[in-house]
Amino acid sequence: MTTDGLQVRLPDADATRAWGRALADVLRAGDLVVLTGDLGAGKTTLTQGLGAGLHVRGQVASPTFVIAREHPPLPRPDGTRGPALVHVDAYRLGSLDEVEALDLDAALDEAVTVVEWGEGWVEGLTDDRLELRLARPHGGVADDVEDAAAGERVLTVRAVGARWDGVALPGSDAVGLTDVADLTDEQHEGRGH
């Protein structure tokens, strides 16, 4: 199965993180998320939400210079643990050999793997993946850090493979954007993470 066309408007960085937290509710070990978008579009911001929703250890930051960073799961309030988060930045990679050297398929079954700038590089890792494209339609990247959190992002979601059959993704009919964007951390914790 391949689904196209789910678009979600995210009014700012907080809504982008909230969408990532909501997406974490449907992710499991073995899932591959490929993030695409211009510099400053919100790829790392969305991944920060995923990390919070998956309840992983460590600050989720852009792994541009380390290429890949693993965040192990922490115990949830109910004592269970979710999957680890492997956060990869393929921006500086120049060949498929460099991608293979990361050995992402070794950890793929045990973690949620998120690859920023991964389009065209990692689709061969699995038949099932989520492809997320972030765009900032009004003005692109802000001039200063304070304004970088402001501004709408448009997220386009494409689910590829049988894994996603019947899965209600945030922003679909099952969960509206305002429901996701308005979740507080405490309300999100009550949804299972």
C-alpha positions as a printed NumPy array, in Angstrom:
array([[ 0.   ,  0.   ,  0.   ],
       [ 1.119,  3.544, -0.715],
       [-0.893,  6.524,  0.435],
       [-0.376, 10.005, -0.882],
       [-1.967, 13.295, -0.114],
       [-2.163, 13.599,  3.659],
       [-1.211, 17.203,  4.295],
       [-1.118, 18.742,  7.746],
       [-0.681, 22.439,  8.476],
       [ 1.476, 23.037, 11.537],
       [ 1.256, 26.666, 12.696],
       [ 4.63 , 26.756, 14.5  ],
       [ 7.454, 24.735, 16.069],
       [ 5.318, 23.733, 19.071],
       [ 2.678, 22.234, 16.771],
       [ 5.432, 20.463, 14.822],
       [ 6.742, 18.871, 18.046],
       [ 3.177, 17.976, 19.069],
       [ 2.61 , 16.213, 15.731],
       [ 5.821, 14.245, 16.311],
       [ 4.622, 13.249, 19.806],
       [ 1.306, 12.111, 18.337],
       [ 3.08 , 10.125, 15.603],
       [ 5.109,  8.327, 18.284],
       [ 1.836,  6.751, 19.471],
       [ 1.641,  4.659, 16.277],
       [ 5.341,  3.914, 15.77 ],
       [ 7.008,  0.672, 16.764],
       [10.434, -0.929, 16.511],
       [11.298, -1.515, 12.878],
       [ 9.638,  1.627, 11.558],
       [11.598,  3.851,  9.186],
       [10.727,  7.545,  8.915],
       [12.344,  9.482,  6.066],
       [12.295, 13.252,  6.659],
       [12.759, 15.697,  3.801],
       [12.681, 19.492,  3.737],
       [14.816, 22.567,  3.288],
       [17.175, 23.826,  5.99 ],
       [15.074, 25.175,  8.849],
       [11.87 , 23.454,  7.735],
       [11.473, 21.662, 11.068],
       [12.9  , 18.153, 10.567],
       [14.782, 18.11 , 13.87 ],
       [11.889, 19.862, 15.626],
       [ 9.53 , 17.08 , 14.522],
       [12.086, 14.468, 15.636],
       [12.247, 16.136, 19.063],
       [ 8.514, 15.489, 19.361],
       [ 9.04 , 11.874, 18.337],
       [11.725, 11.48 , 20.992],
       [ 9.43 , 12.936, 23.654],
       [ 6.575, 10.675, 22.562],
       [ 8.773,  7.589, 22.474],
       [10.149,  8.569, 25.89 ],
       [13.822,  8.214, 25.007],
       [16.949,  9.347, 26.826],
       [19.009, 12.326, 25.762],
       [18.333, 15.603, 24.06 ],
       [17.266, 15.117, 20.455],
       [19.402, 17.515, 18.439],
       [20.514, 17.614, 14.835],
       [23.11 , 14.871, 14.316],
       [24.666, 16.715, 11.364],
       [28.267, 16.321, 12.516],
       [27.979, 12.912, 14.201],
       [25.74 , 11.586, 11.369],
       [23.811,  9.181, 13.642],
       [22.781,  9.22 , 17.284],
       [20.948,  6.513, 19.231],
       [18.558,  7.428, 22.039],
       [17.742,  4.423, 24.256],
       [14.247,  4.118, 25.713],
       [13.498,  5.196, 29.266],
       [10.888,  3.483, 31.435],
       [ 7.413,  4.934, 30.957],
       [ 5.231,  5.763, 33.958],
       [ 3.655,  2.289, 33.669],
       [ 7.107,  0.632, 33.735],
       [ 7.16 , -0.452, 30.08 ],
       [ 9.762,  0.637, 27.575],
       [ 9.227,  1.512, 23.953],
       [11.734,  1.244, 21.138],
       [14.965,  3.181, 20.924],
       [15.215,  6.118, 18.516],
       [18.006,  6.138, 15.941],
       [18.296,  9.679, 14.549],
       [20.353, 10.034, 11.371],
       [21.293, 13.076,  9.33 ],
       [22.255, 12.076,  5.779],
       [22.976, 15.665,  4.684],
       [26.748, 15.185,  4.564],
       [26.688, 11.709,  3.015],
       [27.936, 11.537, -0.547],
       [27.461,  7.947, -1.63 ],
       [25.466,  4.786, -1.013],
       [28.669,  3.243,  0.376],
       [28.635,  5.864,  3.143],
       [24.989,  5.056,  3.889],
       [25.798,  1.331,  4.033],
       [28.739,  2.042,  6.361],
       [26.258,  3.385,  8.92 ],
       [24.85 , -0.177,  9.168],
       [21.334,  1.149,  9.765],
       [19.718, -2.17 ,  8.903],
       [21.426, -3.761, 11.94 ],
       [19.403, -1.625, 14.371],
       [16.307, -1.24 , 12.206],
       [14.371, -4.12 , 13.801],
       [14.988, -2.847, 17.343],
       [14.422,  0.885, 16.948],
       [12.433,  3.586, 15.257],
       [14.863,  4.978, 12.695],
       [14.454,  8.591, 11.555],
       [16.627,  9.777,  8.668],
       [16.749, 13.484,  7.908],
       [17.757, 14.216,  4.305],
       [17.22 , 10.495,  3.644],
       [15.205, 10.724,  0.433],
       [16.971,  8.773, -2.296],
       [19.361,  7.155,  0.187],
       [17.518,  4.814,  2.565],
       [14.365,  3.591,  0.841],
       [16.061,  0.239,  0.153],
       [16.315, -0.556,  3.869],
       [12.701, -1.737,  4.077],
       [ 9.548, -2.056,  2.006],
       [ 7.577, -0.151,  4.681],
       [ 8.277,  3.449,  5.576],
       [ 6.789,  6.839,  6.269],
       [ 7.99 ,  9.635,  4.032],
       [ 7.501, 13.051,  5.617],
       [ 8.14 , 16.255,  3.68 ],
       [ 8.184, 19.566,  5.571],
       [ 7.93 , 22.928,  3.853],
       [ 7.714, 26.496,  5.139],
       [ 5.556, 28.181,  2.518],
       [ 5.723, 31.736,  3.856],
       [ 9.228, 33.124,  3.961],
       [11.212, 29.918,  4.497],
       [13.905, 30.057,  7.158],
       [13.725, 32.879,  9.687],
       [16.617, 35.319, 10.031],
       [17.153, 34.81 , 13.742],
       [16.766, 31.937, 16.179],
       [13.841, 33.48 , 18.034],
       [11.787, 33.712, 14.832],
       [12.804, 30.207, 13.707],
       [10.096, 28.704, 15.945],
       [ 7.424, 30.884, 14.35 ],
       [ 5.847, 30.348, 11.016],
       [ 3.674, 27.714,  9.489],
       [ 5.   , 24.437,  8.187],
       [ 3.134, 22.204,  5.772],
       [ 3.74 , 18.512,  6.321],
       [ 3.032, 16.021,  3.563],
       [ 2.859, 12.394,  4.682],
       [ 3.253,  9.409,  2.392],
       [ 2.85 ,  5.918,  3.901],
       [ 4.55 ,  3.158,  1.911],
       [ 4.011, -0.56 ,  2.489],
       [ 1.594, -2.956,  4.145],
       [ 2.735, -1.924,  7.659],
       [ 0.629,  1.223,  7.34 ],
       [-2.629, -0.449,  6.234],
       [-5.336,  0.735,  8.634],
       [-2.989,  2.893, 10.751],
       [-4.56 ,  6.245, 11.645],
       [-1.824,  8.842, 11.339],
       [-2.028, 12.198, 13.131],
       [-3.845, 14.689, 10.932],
       [-5.912, 12.003,  9.223],
       [-9.663, 11.806,  9.75 ],
       [-9.067,  9.909, 12.986],
       [-7.016, 12.678, 14.617],
       [-7.51 , 16.295, 13.573],
       [-4.708, 18.831, 13.441],
       [-6.21 , 20.979, 16.157],
       [-6.403, 17.903, 18.407],
       [-2.685, 17.27 , 17.869],
       [-1.53 , 20.888, 18.047],
       [-3.501, 21.584, 21.212],
       [-2.229, 18.609, 23.207],
       [-0.275, 19.562, 26.277],
       [ 2.518, 17.273, 27.447],
       [ 0.298, 16.054, 30.3  ],
       [-2.595, 15.233, 27.954],
       [-0.211, 13.408, 25.648],
       [ 1.142, 11.332, 28.54 ],
       [-2.424, 10.18 , 29.15 ],
       [-2.616,  8.833, 25.568],
       [-0.19 ,  6.051, 26.34 ],
       [ 3.326,  7.538, 26.274]])
